[in-house]
Amino acid sequence: SQQGEEDPQALSIQEGENATMNCSYKTSINNLQWYRQNSGRGLVHLILIRSNEREKHSGRLRVTLDTSKKSSSLLITASRAADTASYFCATEQGAQKLVFGQGTRLTINP
Amino acid sequence: NAGVTQTPKFRVLKTGQSMTLLCAQDMNHEYMYWYRQDPGMGLRLIHYSVGEGTTAKGEVPDGYNVSRLKKQNFLLGLESAAPSQTSVYFCASSASLSRGFEQYFGPGTRLTVT
């Protein structure tokens, strides 16, 4: 079974608005990663946050991690049409494997 | 640098036929992975390899076999295809995940079993 559960499953917003996606997991982790998948393509790594970090930024992306609640969030600020994609969280638990969530489908409306 | 490549990109099989999917990476990564992705789902790990000559089972290994004879290649085999194996298959490679390296993904192979 997949460890990560993402919320919401789908999100539709207007261009320029902020988008927030959440991920919950069940066991302790070494790190948590976020990936983007454009329709029909492979996944692309966005950002990684380690278990001893609480927040990380990369351009318009902000990731938070709360290990006490076993949850993470991905915030995309000032969204653009090109941000339309599916977003997946993935957890690494020490076995050189990633466990992926089911993803959030984000649609940015012009 | 081609990154991670997969062949073929598309394939249609009849039930009971066999095929091999090839994954190649040119980043000298130790770790390689095969996933399947079904509609509306995340990725599920089929098999993975932590180095040349090694393989291990993932979450959904039944009906698949793998081999890693060369560090840069990871093959996924279907011995007797079933309609339940209709899916998009992704290969990925990585340096050490536990030390904070990311996975690099191939473009995928869309397989239909009729």
Interface residues (C-beta under 8 A of the other chain):
Chain A: S1 Q2 G4 N30 N31 Q33 Y35 G40 R41 G42 L43 V44 H45 L48 R50 F88 A90 E92 G94 A95 Q96 K97 L98 V99 F100 G101 Q102 G103
Chain B: V4 Y31 Y33 Y35 G40 M41 G42 L43 R44 L45 Y48 V50 G58 E59 F90 A92 S94 S96 L97 S98 G100 E102 Q103 Y104 F105 G106 P107 G108
